[in-house]
Amino acid sequence: MPKAFFVLSFNISIKLNLIQKQAKARYNQKFFRPCSFLVKKGLYNHKENG
């Protein structure tokens, strides 16, 4: 396997990993922030409901 190809594929995997992390962070912000906001408000209590 040529060294250049290995370096290229390594860089691509790093970029994909970063994209996944950013996507996950965006999802977490959309999903968990409203939930924690509701928990603070007392409208959604996971321990009582579940």
Short mmCIF file of the C-alpha atoms (twelve columns), coordinates in Angstrom:
data_MODEL
# 
_entry.id   MODEL 
# 
loop_
_atom_site.group_PDB 
_atom_site.id 
_atom_site.type_symbol 
_atom_site.label_atom_id 
_atom_site.label_alt_id 
_atom_site.label_comp_id 
_atom_site.label_asym_id 
_atom_site.label_seq_id 
_atom_site.Cartn_x 
_atom_site.Cartn_y 
_atom_site.Cartn_z 
_atom_site.pdbx_PDB_model_num 
ATOM 1  C CA . MET A 1  0.000   0.000  0.000  1 
ATOM 2  C CA . PRO A 2  1.502   3.383  -0.985 1 
ATOM 3  C CA . LYS A 3  2.252   5.750  1.858  1 
ATOM 4  C CA . ALA A 4  0.376   8.639  0.203  1 
ATOM 5  C CA . PHE A 5  -2.801  6.561  0.000  1 
ATOM 6  C CA . PHE A 6  -2.535  5.660  3.689  1 
ATOM 7  C CA . VAL A 7  -2.098  9.320  4.674  1 
ATOM 8  C CA . LEU A 8  -5.036  10.336 2.466  1 
ATOM 9  C CA . SER A 9  -7.373  7.717  3.914  1 
ATOM 10 C CA . PHE A 10 -6.227  8.662  7.427  1 
ATOM 11 C CA . ASN A 11 -7.074  12.333 6.785  1 
ATOM 12 C CA . ILE A 12 -10.474 11.367 5.376  1 
ATOM 13 C CA . SER A 13 -11.268 9.268  8.446  1 
ATOM 14 C CA . ILE A 14 -10.312 12.177 10.729 1 
ATOM 15 C CA . LYS A 15 -12.590 14.526 8.763  1 
ATOM 16 C CA . LEU A 16 -15.457 12.039 8.901  1 
ATOM 17 C CA . ASN A 17 -14.919 11.659 12.643 1 
ATOM 18 C CA . LEU A 18 -15.042 15.438 13.123 1 
ATOM 19 C CA . ILE A 19 -18.209 15.678 11.012 1 
ATOM 20 C CA . GLN A 20 -19.821 12.940 13.114 1 
ATOM 21 C CA . LYS A 21 -18.857 14.713 16.341 1 
ATOM 22 C CA . GLN A 22 -20.281 18.015 15.075 1 
ATOM 23 C CA . ALA A 23 -23.498 16.318 13.964 1 
ATOM 24 C CA . LYS A 24 -23.790 14.578 17.324 1 
ATOM 25 C CA . ALA A 25 -23.208 17.862 19.157 1 
ATOM 26 C CA . ARG A 26 -25.922 19.560 17.096 1 
ATOM 27 C CA . TYR A 27 -28.331 16.705 17.788 1 
ATOM 28 C CA . ASN A 28 -27.542 16.816 21.499 1 
ATOM 29 C CA . GLN A 29 -28.170 20.566 21.604 1 
ATOM 30 C CA . LYS A 30 -31.517 20.153 19.840 1 
ATOM 31 C CA . PHE A 31 -32.637 17.186 21.908 1 
ATOM 32 C CA . PHE A 32 -31.174 17.542 25.396 1 
ATOM 33 C CA . ARG A 33 -31.488 21.273 25.932 1 
ATOM 34 C CA . PRO A 34 -35.295 21.324 25.712 1 
ATOM 35 C CA . CYS A 35 -35.452 18.267 27.999 1 
ATOM 36 C CA . SER A 36 -33.182 19.799 30.632 1 
ATOM 37 C CA . PHE A 37 -35.143 23.049 30.327 1 
ATOM 38 C CA . LEU A 38 -38.387 21.182 30.979 1 
ATOM 39 C CA . VAL A 39 -36.826 19.308 33.891 1 
ATOM 40 C CA . LYS A 40 -35.763 22.627 35.412 1 
ATOM 41 C CA . LYS A 41 -39.290 23.940 34.913 1 
ATOM 42 C CA . GLY A 42 -40.680 20.848 36.611 1 
ATOM 43 C CA . LEU A 43 -42.975 19.966 33.690 1 
ATOM 44 C CA . TYR A 44 -41.041 16.827 32.785 1 
ATOM 45 C CA . ASN A 45 -39.779 14.683 35.628 1 
ATOM 46 C CA . HIS A 46 -38.269 11.445 34.343 1 
ATOM 47 C CA . LYS A 47 -38.160 9.770  37.756 1 
ATOM 48 C CA . GLU A 48 -41.879 10.291 38.383 1 
ATOM 49 C CA . ASN A 49 -43.039 9.462  34.853 1 
ATOM 50 C CA . GLY A 50 -40.729 6.535  34.166 1 
# 
